[in-house]
Amino acid sequence: MDYNRVKQILSSSADIEVKYKDASVWIDSVTEDGKTAVVHLRGPLEERSEVSVSDLEEA
């Protein structure tokens, strides 16, 4: 995925499914340089991880 699409998803009110390594995640934020994003798994766990934007895929 690219930085612009991540920004679109963050600003959208729609529920857009995003996957990171086959796991469904929510995007919490993206860094200004557009290289990494903070995500957490959909579901009860709220553990956040910083991942490469290029590793995110729209489902």
Secondary structure per residue as TSV (DSSP state, phi and psi in degrees):
chain	resnum	aa	ss	phi	psi
A	1	M	-	360.0	157.6
A	2	D	-	-111.6	166.3
A	3	Y	H	-54.9	-45.1
A	4	N	H	-62.2	-39.5
A	5	R	H	-68.0	-38.4
A	6	V	H	-60.2	-44.3
A	7	K	H	-62.1	-40.6
A	8	Q	H	-62.0	-44.0
A	9	I	H	-64.4	-42.4
A	10	L	H	-62.3	-35.4
A	11	S	H	-88.8	-7.6
A	12	S	-	-81.8	145.3
A	13	S	S	-88.0	-7.3
A	14	A	S	-76.2	155.4
A	15	D	-	-90.2	94.5
A	16	I	-	-101.3	120.0
A	17	E	-	-77.1	130.4
A	18	V	E	-125.2	140.9
A	19	K	E	-118.8	144.2
A	20	Y	E	-128.6	113.5
A	21	K	T	51.3	50.1
A	22	D	T	68.1	6.8
A	23	A	E	-105.8	137.2
A	24	S	E	-77.5	126.7
A	25	V	E	-130.5	158.9
A	26	W	E	-100.0	139.8
A	27	I	E	-92.1	122.8
A	28	D	E	-90.3	-39.5
A	29	S	E	-165.4	167.0
A	30	V	E	-133.2	143.6
A	31	T	-	-71.8	156.5
A	32	E	T	-62.7	-31.2
A	33	D	T	-76.4	-9.1
A	34	G	S	76.4	9.9
A	35	K	S	-92.4	-29.5
A	36	T	E	-132.2	157.7
A	37	A	E	-135.3	151.8
A	38	V	E	-97.3	126.6
A	39	V	E	-131.4	161.3
A	40	H	E	-141.2	154.1
A	41	L	E	-64.3	142.9
A	42	R	S	-68.2	137.4
A	43	G	S	124.1	-166.1
A	44	P	S	-71.5	-23.8
A	45	L	-	-80.2	134.6
A	46	E	-	-111.9	18.1
A	47	E	-	-66.0	127.9
A	48	R	E	-102.6	148.1
A	49	S	E	-135.3	147.1
A	50	E	E	-97.6	123.8
A	51	V	E	-130.2	162.3
A	52	S	E	-71.9	133.3
A	53	V	G	-57.2	-36.6
A	54	S	G	-66.8	-17.0
A	55	D	G	-86.7	-6.8
A	56	L	E	-86.1	143.1
A	57	E	E	-132.6	139.4
A	58	E	E	-80.6	128.6
A	59	A	-	-80.0	360.0
